């Protein structure tokens, strides 16, 4: 029987590595499973969805490798952020990897009172 799955017998468990592809599926990117699990676990613990956690993990691992930063130090700095601050950081990181035509942002509610709005009763 022909299969496209990797042969399980050829995998060395002491140096387990997971394979991913960059956003255009042209270049294979590998990271140690320990690093991936740590970053995914961090986001899962902060109530992120599992799929979102995996995607964010790959983005952070790529950025940490590009900046020559230890990913565990990066996670330690993110631990001290509040949920709102973490969302802001994640949005900025995601926007770096997105096309400029689909950038994410925030809507800030206009809380200034005008003369007209004080006369309107709900």
Buried (B, 14 or more C-beta within 10 A) or exposed (E): EEEEEEEEEEEEEEEEEEEBEEEEEEEEEEBBEEBBEBBBEBBBEBEBEEEBBBBBBBBBBBBBEEEEEEBEEBBEEBEEBEEEEBBEBBEEBBBEEEEEEEEEEEEEEEEEEEEEEEEEEE
